[in-house]
Amino acid sequence: MSFQDCGIPHSYDATILYSFVFLFAALASIVFGQQQHGHLHDKRASANASRVKNILPKGQKAGLSGYIGIQDKPAFRELAPHISWYSDYTPNTPSSHGIGMLWGTSSSSCGDIPAERLKIFKSMIAKRSVPDIMFGLYEPDCYCPSSADMSVSSGASDWNALLAPLGKKGTVLGSPSMCKQYDEDWLSPFKKSISRPWDVAAIHINKPNVAEAKNVVNYYAKKYKKPIWVQEFACVHDQPSWQPCTDQGEINSYIKGMVKYLEGNDNVVAYGPSNGEGLGDVWPLTKDGGLTASGKAYLNAIKGLNK
């Protein structure tokens, strides 16, 4: 049926036809553009993941979050052949395994610790030391003294002034880590306020089983679409209140399951158990400088992964 058969004058034929063609082309362009954007994003994410893997001292995922001075302890010497990285929460973590972190800044309300670590950070930069990787802001969404306790606006301002310039020089930037896990309400508004995004998402997992840990990883992978660096994981019954796991059998099973899951997850580029505060008497991996039963469970889980 022609336009004339419908009672529409012939003079409108071409105009209407061109309008339909234009509309179809516009819709096709939008859909194709979205597809292309998705492909480009996938390529960027893949490139970031490869970049992180290449920078890791041994190109392996397994690592450790510990305390200052742990690199000089017998426990570390046992773990060192089997890990690729460790963090002691400072900007200048020593040794080839060390991964730096700007824990907090003068905007944090946590007293001397963030000020001291900011001074170290600024001294490094003044010497034109450009780190391969730098993580920024430790749990700014929770209170002192165990977390950096910073507002979104001050965190974004400090990120733009201190960390974004490093990213432009080639440093792989790790996001601020959230103590609220997938209940976070800090990182999303922060992301909208920064001048340069992070390259890898630093996350903390404090859950009592692998199934719940997966929910944390999946949340960050889907929401922020960046490679995942599990900066800390620990066995904790976090609901309805914080209760570290106390059964050694439960802890050993959790460690073994977490290593298997994180090793097999392509979104995860690195992971390490926490050896920090608030984790009770059974979870900590070290005691008096040596490995505990939990530390030995982690060592056994990662042995042989590099062969």
FENJOKA-V533885 format. One record per backbone hydrogen bond with DSSP energy under -0.5 kcal/mol. NH is the residue of the N-H (numbers start at 0). CO is the residue of the C=O. Records with the same first field share a line. If there is no record, write none. Layout:
BEGIN
NH = CO + CO
END
This chain:
BEGIN
5 = 1
6 = 3
7 = 2
11 = 8
12 = 9
13 = 9
15 = 11
16 = 12
17 = 13
18 = 14
19 = 15
20 = 16
21 = 17
22 = 18
23 = 19
24 = 20
25 = 21
26 = 22
27 = 23
28 = 24
29 = 25
30 = 26
31 = 27
32 = 28
33 = 29
34 = 30
35 = 31
36 = 32
37 = 33
38 = 34
39 = 35
40 = 36
41 = 37
42 = 38
43 = 39
44 = 40
45 = 41
46 = 42
47 = 43
48 = 44
49 = 45
50 = 46
51 = 47
52 = 48
53 = 49
54 = 50
55 = 51
56 = 83
58 = 55
62 = 270
63 = 84
64 = 272
65 = 63 + 86
69 = 66
71 = 68
72 = 69
74 = 288
76 = 72
77 = 73
78 = 74
79 = 75
80 = 76
81 = 78
82 = 78 + 79
83 = 61
84 = 61
85 = 96
86 = 63
92 = 89
97 = 94
98 = 85
99 = 132
100 = 89
101 = 134
102 = 100
107 = 104
108 = 147 + 148
112 = 109
114 = 110
115 = 111
116 = 112
117 = 113
118 = 114
119 = 115
120 = 116
121 = 117
122 = 118
123 = 119
124 = 120
125 = 121
126 = 122
127 = 124
128 = 123
129 = 127
130 = 128
133 = 171
134 = 99
135 = 173
136 = 101
137 = 102
138 = 136 + 176
141 = 138
146 = 142
147 = 137
148 = 138 + 141
149 = 139
154 = 150
155 = 151
156 = 152
157 = 153
158 = 154
159 = 155
160 = 156
161 = 157
162 = 157 + 158
163 = 158
165 = 162
166 = 162
167 = 163
168 = 164 + 165
169 = 166
170 = 165
171 = 131
172 = 170
173 = 133
174 = 199
176 = 136
180 = 177
182 = 179
183 = 180
189 = 185
190 = 186
191 = 187
192 = 188 + 189
193 = 189 + 190
198 = 172
199 = 172
200 = 226
201 = 199
202 = 200 + 228
203 = 177
204 = 231
205 = 203
206 = 233
212 = 208
213 = 209
214 = 210
215 = 211
216 = 212
217 = 213
218 = 214
219 = 215
220 = 216
221 = 217
222 = 218
223 = 219
224 = 219 + 220
226 = 198
227 = 266
228 = 200
229 = 227 + 269
230 = 202 + 228
231 = 202
232 = 271
233 = 204
235 = 206 + 233
236 = 242
237 = 235
242 = 236 + 240
244 = 234
247 = 245
250 = 246
251 = 247
252 = 248
253 = 249
254 = 250
255 = 251
256 = 252
257 = 253
258 = 254
259 = 255
260 = 256
261 = 257
262 = 258
263 = 259
264 = 260 + 261
265 = 263
267 = 264
268 = 227 + 266
269 = 227
270 = 60
271 = 229
272 = 62
273 = 232
274 = 64
282 = 278
286 = 289
289 = 286
291 = 284
295 = 291
296 = 292
297 = 293
298 = 294
299 = 295
300 = 296
301 = 297
302 = 298
304 = 301
306 = 303
END
